[in-house]
Amino acid sequence: MRVQLVSPEHVLYEGEADMVIARTLGGGDIAFLRGHAPFVGALATWPVELVLPDRARMRFAVCGGFVEVSGEAVSILSDVAELPDQIDVERARAAKARAEERLQRDPDDAEAAAALRRAEVRLQVAGAA
């Protein structure tokens, strides 16, 4: 199936994949295969994984956005998306530390919780978690 993953800055991936795995808000993990029913959903801050025709896997750090499945195409429009080699690991570690510090002072700080989740996803995708 044809897959396109786009952020406001650029197209991160455009090509074929056998499967797309993502996490939707309130819906949990979902895998899209060829012939999937039409679908539109809001994405959680979570890694998106593609299984390519040669069985290789690609992972992206995705922070929000939408996924749409139509016919033989999957489109992911993300607020922020990064490939592993685009992630600044030290910056993500510093962001994680700042968010954890803020959450220690105020466990109900929603912005800090979101920042922590973004940093964790970036580190996980970069292989530095």
N, CA and C atoms as a LAMMPS dump frame, in Angstrom:
ITEM: TIMESTEP
0
ITEM: NUMBER OF ATOMS
387
ITEM: BOX BOUNDS ff ff ff
-5.0000000000000000e+02 5.0000000000000000e+02
-5.0000000000000000e+02 5.0000000000000000e+02
-5.0000000000000000e+02 5.0000000000000000e+02
ITEM: ATOMS id mol type element x y z
1 1 1 N 0.85 -1.176 0
2 1 2 C 0 0 0
3 1 3 C 0.888 1.23 0
4 2 1 N 0.342 2.324 -0.448
5 2 2 C 1.088 3.58 -0.543
6 2 3 C 0.987 4.309 0.799
7 3 1 N 2.125 4.77 1.313
8 3 2 C 2.166 5.458 2.602
9 3 3 C 2.844 6.806 2.42
10 4 1 N 2.263 7.802 3.053
11 4 2 C 2.876 9.127 3.074
12 4 3 C 2.82 9.638 4.506
13 5 1 N 3.984 10.025 5.044
14 5 2 C 4.074 10.6 6.381
15 5 3 C 4.632 12.012 6.219
16 6 1 N 3.818 12.993 6.629
17 6 2 C 4.133 14.392 6.386
18 6 3 C 4.062 15.185 7.683
19 7 1 N 5.052 16.055 7.886
20 7 2 C 5.012 17.029 8.977
21 7 3 C 4.943 18.409 8.322
22 8 1 N 4.708 19.458 9.092
23 8 2 C 4.659 20.786 8.478
24 8 3 C 5.958 21.166 7.756
25 9 1 N 7.079 20.616 8.193
26 9 2 C 8.363 20.963 7.606
27 9 3 C 8.658 20.227 6.304
28 10 1 N 8.282 18.939 6.23
29 10 2 C 8.639 18.162 5.055
30 10 3 C 7.949 16.797 5.023
31 11 1 N 8.125 16.112 3.909
32 11 2 C 7.651 14.734 3.765
33 11 3 C 8.754 13.835 4.308
34 12 1 N 8.431 13.066 5.348
35 12 2 C 9.429 12.185 5.951
36 12 3 C 9.517 10.846 5.223
37 13 1 N 8.383 10.394 4.711
38 13 2 C 8.383 9.122 3.985
39 13 3 C 7.262 9.14 2.963
40 14 1 N 7.591 8.646 1.801
41 14 2 C 6.594 8.448 0.754
42 14 3 C 7.014 7.208 -0.003
43 15 1 N 6.204 6.173 0.082
44 15 2 C 6.556 4.932 -0.579
45 15 3 C 5.624 3.812 -0.176
46 16 1 N 6.065 2.593 -0.454
47 16 2 C 5.263 1.406 -0.177
48 16 3 C 5.558 0.86 1.216
49 17 1 N 4.547 0.25 1.806
50 17 2 C 4.694 -0.463 3.077
51 17 3 C 3.65 -1.575 3.111
52 18 1 N 3.969 -2.64 3.801
53 18 2 C 3.014 -3.735 3.97
54 18 3 C 2.111 -3.509 5.173
55 19 1 N 2.622 -2.737 6.156
56 19 2 C 1.831 -2.49 7.357
57 19 3 C 2.269 -1.171 7.984
58 20 1 N 1.304 -0.474 8.578
59 20 2 C 1.556 0.756 9.334
60 20 3 C 0.965 0.538 10.715
61 21 1 N 1.775 0.786 11.749
62 21 2 C 1.314 0.617 13.13
63 21 3 C 1.385 1.971 13.809
64 22 1 N 0.277 2.401 14.399
65 22 2 C 0.204 3.705 15.053
66 22 3 C -0.648 3.576 16.306
67 23 1 N -0.66 4.623 17.105
68 23 2 C -1.516 4.682 18.291
69 23 3 C -2.433 5.892 18.155
70 24 1 N -3.72 5.652 18.289
71 24 2 C -4.687 6.737 18.201
72 24 3 C -5.111 7.178 19.596
73 25 1 N -5.57 8.41 19.682
74 25 2 C -6.068 8.927 20.958
75 25 3 C -7.316 8.156 21.354
76 26 1 N -7.297 7.596 22.52
77 26 2 C -8.457 6.896 23.036
78 26 3 C -8.765 5.578 22.357
79 27 1 N -8.002 5.208 21.333
80 27 2 C -8.303 3.982 20.599
81 27 3 C -7.246 2.914 20.73
82 28 1 N -6.095 3.278 21.24
83 28 2 C -5.02 2.311 21.38
84 28 3 C -4.275 2.091 20.078
85 29 1 N -3.479 1.031 20.049
86 29 2 C -2.672 0.714 18.875
87 29 3 C -3.562 0.166 17.764
88 30 1 N -3.2 0.513 16.527
89 30 2 C -3.935 0.022 15.372
90 30 3 C -2.928 -0.253 14.265
91 31 1 N -3.158 -1.354 13.557
92 31 2 C -2.296 -1.71 12.424
93 31 3 C -3.13 -1.648 11.156
94 32 1 N -2.561 -1.044 10.133
95 32 2 C -3.232 -0.929 8.852
96 32 3 C -2.528 -1.823 7.843
97 33 1 N -3.309 -2.675 7.213
98 33 2 C -2.82 -3.562 6.167
99 33 3 C -3.539 -3.221 4.868
100 34 1 N -3.043 -3.737 3.777
101 34 2 C -3.7 -3.551 2.483
102 34 3 C -5.166 -3.971 2.603
103 35 1 N -6.059 -3.159 2.061
104 35 2 C -7.484 -3.479 2.096
105 35 3 C -8.2 -3.052 3.363
106 36 1 N -7.526 -2.308 4.246
107 36 2 C -8.166 -1.849 5.486
108 36 3 C -9.36 -0.967 5.153
109 37 1 N -10.375 -1.04 5.98
110 37 2 C -11.551 -0.187 5.805
111 37 3 C -11.15 1.283 5.931
112 38 1 N -11.88 2.185 5.29
113 38 2 C -11.587 3.607 5.445
114 38 3 C -11.573 3.99 6.929
115 39 1 N -10.646 4.879 7.265
116 39 2 C -10.449 5.218 8.679
117 39 3 C -9.845 6.611 8.776
118 40 1 N -10.276 7.36 9.769
119 40 2 C -9.654 8.632 10.124
120 40 3 C -9.55 8.66 11.639
121 41 1 N -8.372 9 12.173
122 41 2 C -8.194 9.056 13.621
123 41 3 C -7.13 10.059 14.012
124 42 1 N -7.263 10.551 15.235
125 42 2 C -6.262 11.453 15.81
126 42 3 C -5.147 10.615 16.411
127 43 1 N -3.909 11.033 16.178
128 43 2 C -2.745 10.283 16.655
129 43 3 C -2.289 10.75 18.03
130 44 1 N -1.865 9.793 18.819
131 44 2 C -1.246 10.075 20.11
132 44 3 C 0.239 10.365 19.884
133 45 1 N 0.888 10.898 20.879
134 45 2 C 2.339 11.053 20.854
135 45 3 C 2.916 9.672 21.123
136 46 1 N 3.418 9.058 20.056
137 46 2 C 3.818 7.655 20.123
138 46 3 C 4.598 7.318 18.865
139 47 1 N 5.467 6.321 18.889
140 47 2 C 6.15 5.94 17.658
141 47 3 C 5.17 5.369 16.624
142 48 1 N 5.41 5.688 15.361
143 48 2 C 4.708 5.062 14.242
144 48 3 C 5.729 4.153 13.581
145 49 1 N 5.301 2.941 13.277
146 49 2 C 6.212 1.977 12.673
147 49 3 C 5.67 1.522 11.325
148 50 1 N 6.563 1.451 10.347
149 50 2 C 6.222 0.93 9.028
150 50 3 C 6.95 -0.386 8.836
151 51 1 N 6.247 -1.38 8.318
152 51 2 C 6.874 -2.621 7.883
153 51 3 C 6.916 -2.547 6.364
154 52 1 N 8.126 -2.483 5.837
155 52 2 C 8.332 -2.304 4.401
156 52 3 C 8.219 -3.639 3.667
157 53 1 N 8.041 -3.617 2.349
158 53 2 C 7.904 -4.866 1.597
159 53 3 C 9.072 -5.84 1.779
160 54 1 N 10.285 -5.33 2.043
161 54 2 C 11.441 -6.217 2.26
162 54 3 C 11.557 -6.671 3.716
163 55 1 N 10.517 -6.403 4.519
164 55 2 C 10.418 -6.758 5.949
165 55 3 C 11.231 -5.843 6.862
166 56 1 N 11.951 -4.871 6.278
167 56 2 C 12.646 -3.882 7.106
168 56 3 C 11.598 -3.044 7.82
169 57 1 N 11.993 -2.479 8.931
170 57 2 C 11.083 -1.638 9.708
171 57 3 C 11.653 -0.237 9.827
172 58 1 N 10.764 0.736 9.728
173 58 2 C 11.13 2.142 9.933
174 58 3 C 10.291 2.668 11.079
175 59 1 N 10.927 3.446 11.968
176 59 2 C 10.201 4.06 13.077
177 59 3 C 10.337 5.56 12.995
178 60 1 N 9.271 6.229 13.411
179 60 2 C 9.213 7.681 13.436
180 60 3 C 8.698 8.114 14.795
181 61 1 N 9.243 9.185 15.33
182 61 2 C 8.668 9.813 16.525
183 61 3 C 7.554 10.729 16.012
184 62 1 N 6.33 10.466 16.428
185 62 2 C 5.175 11.243 15.973
186 62 3 C 4.499 11.863 17.183
187 63 1 N 4.327 13.166 17.128
188 63 2 C 3.717 13.907 18.234
189 63 3 C 2.424 14.552 17.747
190 64 1 N 1.357 13.788 17.802
191 64 2 C 0.049 14.286 17.404
192 64 3 C -0.151 14.263 15.912
193 65 1 N -1.341 14.643 15.512
194 65 2 C -1.686 14.682 14.103
195 65 3 C -2.839 13.743 13.806
196 66 1 N -2.92 13.337 12.548
197 66 2 C -4.024 12.496 12.093
198 66 3 C -3.524 11.417 11.16
199 67 1 N -4.276 10.307 11.126
200 67 2 C -4.03 9.245 10.163
201 67 3 C -5.313 9.043 9.372
202 68 1 N -5.149 8.855 8.059
203 68 2 C -6.296 8.583 7.205
204 68 3 C -5.963 7.397 6.314
205 69 1 N -6.895 6.457 6.241
206 69 2 C -6.764 5.308 5.357
207 69 3 C -7.885 5.408 4.336
208 70 1 N -7.506 5.338 3.067
209 70 2 C -8.483 5.438 1.996
210 70 3 C -8 4.585 0.836
211 71 1 N -8.78 3.587 0.489
212 71 2 C -8.356 2.696 -0.584
213 71 3 C -7.073 1.986 -0.207
214 72 1 N -6.063 2.11 -1.046
215 72 2 C -4.769 1.472 -0.795
216 72 3 C -3.731 2.476 -0.318
217 73 1 N -4.197 3.552 0.364
218 73 2 C -3.278 4.606 0.802
219 73 3 C -3.462 4.91 2.277
220 74 1 N -2.34 5.151 2.956
221 74 2 C -2.337 5.597 4.346
222 74 3 C -1.597 6.929 4.376
223 75 1 N -2.271 7.953 4.879
224 75 2 C -1.655 9.28 5.009
225 75 3 C -1.569 9.63 6.486
226 76 1 N -0.384 10.03 6.909
227 76 2 C -0.176 10.476 8.286
228 76 3 C 0.267 11.927 8.21
229 77 1 N -0.532 12.788 8.797
230 77 2 C -0.239 14.215 8.86
231 77 3 C 0.045 14.515 10.322
232 78 1 N 1.285 14.798 10.628
233 78 2 C 1.693 14.96 12.017
234 78 3 C 2.12 16.387 12.32
235 79 1 N 1.781 16.828 13.526
236 79 2 C 2.222 18.137 13.994
237 79 3 C 3.75 18.188 14.048
238 80 1 N 4.349 17.12 14.58
239 80 2 C 5.805 16.981 14.675
240 80 3 C 6.137 15.519 14.418
241 81 1 N 7.056 15.255 13.501
242 81 2 C 7.487 13.891 13.223
243 81 3 C 8.974 13.917 12.891
244 82 1 N 9.689 12.894 13.385
245 82 2 C 11.139 12.842 13.173
246 82 3 C 11.587 11.41 12.937
247 83 1 N 12.565 11.262 12.074
248 83 2 C 13.265 10.003 11.893
249 83 3 C 14.309 9.861 12.998
250 84 1 N 14.746 8.644 13.292
251 84 2 C 15.738 8.469 14.36
252 84 3 C 16.983 9.335 14.202
253 85 1 N 17.497 9.466 12.978
254 85 2 C 18.727 10.244 12.784
255 85 3 C 18.513 11.752 12.832
256 86 1 N 17.262 12.19 12.917
257 86 2 C 16.963 13.615 13.041
258 86 3 C 16.819 14.052 14.5
259 87 1 N 16.837 13.096 15.402
260 87 2 C 16.594 13.385 16.812
261 87 3 C 17.895 13.754 17.506
262 88 1 N 17.902 14.882 18.166
263 88 2 C 19.031 15.326 18.975
264 88 3 C 18.85 14.69 20.36
265 89 1 N 19.584 13.607 20.6
266 89 2 C 19.405 12.813 21.824
267 89 3 C 19.689 13.637 23.071
268 90 1 N 20.744 14.432 23.062
269 90 2 C 21.066 15.231 24.249
270 90 3 C 19.974 16.258 24.532
271 91 1 N 19.455 16.855 23.493
272 91 2 C 18.354 17.816 23.668
273 91 3 C 17.11 17.114 24.226
274 92 1 N 16.813 15.912 23.716
275 92 2 C 15.661 15.149 24.217
276 92 3 C 15.865 14.754 25.68
277 93 1 N 17.078 14.373 26.033
278 93 2 C 17.364 14.024 27.442
279 93 3 C 17.192 15.244 28.351
280 94 1 N 17.656 16.397 27.892
281 94 2 C 17.505 17.63 28.677
282 94 3 C 16.028 17.999 28.813
283 95 1 N 15.261 17.847 27.741
284 95 2 C 13.82 18.137 27.8
285 95 3 C 13.123 17.191 28.762
286 96 1 N 13.532 15.938 28.757
287 96 2 C 12.951 14.948 29.678
288 96 3 C 13.25 15.333 31.124
289 97 1 N 14.487 15.709 31.402
290 97 2 C 14.87 16.1 32.765
291 97 3 C 14.087 17.326 33.231
292 98 1 N 13.938 18.323 32.346
293 98 2 C 13.168 19.521 32.698
294 98 3 C 11.706 19.169 32.995
295 99 1 N 11.13 18.324 32.159
296 99 2 C 9.721 17.94 32.35
297 99 3 C 9.547 17.157 33.646
298 100 1 N 10.465 16.254 33.938
299 100 2 C 10.375 15.485 35.19
300 100 3 C 10.488 16.399 36.404
301 101 1 N 11.373 17.38 36.302
302 101 2 C 11.54 18.354 37.385
303 101 3 C 10.241 19.144 37.613
304 102 1 N 9.64 19.599 36.53
305 102 2 C 8.381 20.337 36.635
306 102 3 C 7.276 19.467 37.224
307 103 1 N 7.24 18.196 36.846
308 103 2 C 6.208 17.292 37.357
309 103 3 C 6.413 16.96 38.827
310 104 1 N 7.649 17 39.287
311 104 2 C 7.897 16.799 40.726
312 104 3 C 7.311 17.949 41.523
313 105 1 N 7.407 19.154 40.973
314 105 2 C 6.841 20.322 41.656
315 105 3 C 5.322 20.36 41.55
316 106 1 N 4.808 19.95 40.391
317 106 2 C 3.36 19.981 40.174
318 106 3 C 2.953 18.768 39.333
319 107 1 N 2.528 17.686 39.992
320 107 2 C 2.165 16.463 39.27
321 107 3 C 0.992 16.637 38.297
322 108 1 N 0.245 17.726 38.415
323 108 2 C -0.907 17.968 37.539
324 108 3 C -0.578 18.884 36.362
325 109 1 N 0.704 19.198 36.154
326 109 2 C 1.124 20.084 35.071
327 109 3 C 0.993 19.337 33.735
328 110 1 N -0.083 19.609 33.018
329 110 2 C -0.366 18.912 31.756
330 110 3 C 0.684 19.208 30.685
331 111 1 N 1.178 20.435 30.64
332 111 2 C 2.207 20.781 29.657
333 111 3 C 3.49 20.001 29.91
334 112 1 N 3.858 19.875 31.178
335 112 2 C 5.066 19.122 31.521
336 112 3 C 4.878 17.639 31.193
337 113 1 N 3.696 17.105 31.448
338 113 2 C 3.424 15.708 31.124
339 113 3 C 3.521 15.472 29.614
340 114 1 N 3.008 16.406 28.823
341 114 2 C 3.089 16.285 27.367
342 114 3 C 4.542 16.397 26.899
343 115 1 N 5.299 17.307 27.487
344 115 2 C 6.713 17.458 27.137
345 115 3 C 7.494 16.193 27.485
346 116 1 N 7.174 15.601 28.623
347 116 2 C 7.834 14.362 29.028
348 116 3 C 7.536 13.258 28.024
349 117 1 N 6.286 13.131 27.606
350 117 2 C 5.907 12.091 26.651
351 117 3 C 6.628 12.296 25.309
352 118 1 N 6.705 13.547 24.842
353 118 2 C 7.415 13.822 23.585
354 118 3 C 8.883 13.422 23.689
355 119 1 N 9.512 13.783 24.802
356 119 2 C 10.934 13.447 24.991
357 119 3 C 11.133 11.938 25.062
358 120 1 N 10.242 11.244 25.766
359 120 2 C 10.351 9.783 25.87
360 120 3 C 10.208 9.107 24.502
361 121 1 N 9.269 9.59 23.706
362 121 2 C 9.079 9 22.367
363 121 3 C 10.307 9.26 21.507
364 122 1 N 10.844 10.459 21.557
365 122 2 C 12.045 10.764 20.765
366 122 3 C 13.205 9.846 21.168
367 123 1 N 13.409 9.699 22.475
368 123 2 C 14.493 8.832 22.951
369 123 3 C 14.263 7.381 22.567
370 124 1 N 13.036 6.941 22.654
371 124 2 C 12.72 5.556 22.281
372 124 3 C 13.008 5.31 20.797
373 125 1 N 12.556 6.207 19.932
374 125 2 C 12.772 6.056 18.494
375 125 3 C 14.265 6.162 18.151
376 126 1 N 14.991 7.021 18.857
377 126 2 C 16.434 7.176 18.608
378 126 3 C 17.249 6.014 19.176
379 127 1 N 16.596 5.13 19.931
380 127 2 C 17.307 3.996 20.519
381 127 3 C 18.121 4.369 21.742
382 128 1 N 17.717 5.47 22.399
383 128 2 C 18.481 5.967 23.546
384 128 3 C 17.649 5.95 24.835
385 129 1 N 16.55 5.231 24.808
386 129 2 C 15.667 5.208 25.997
387 129 3 C 16.212 4.286 27.063
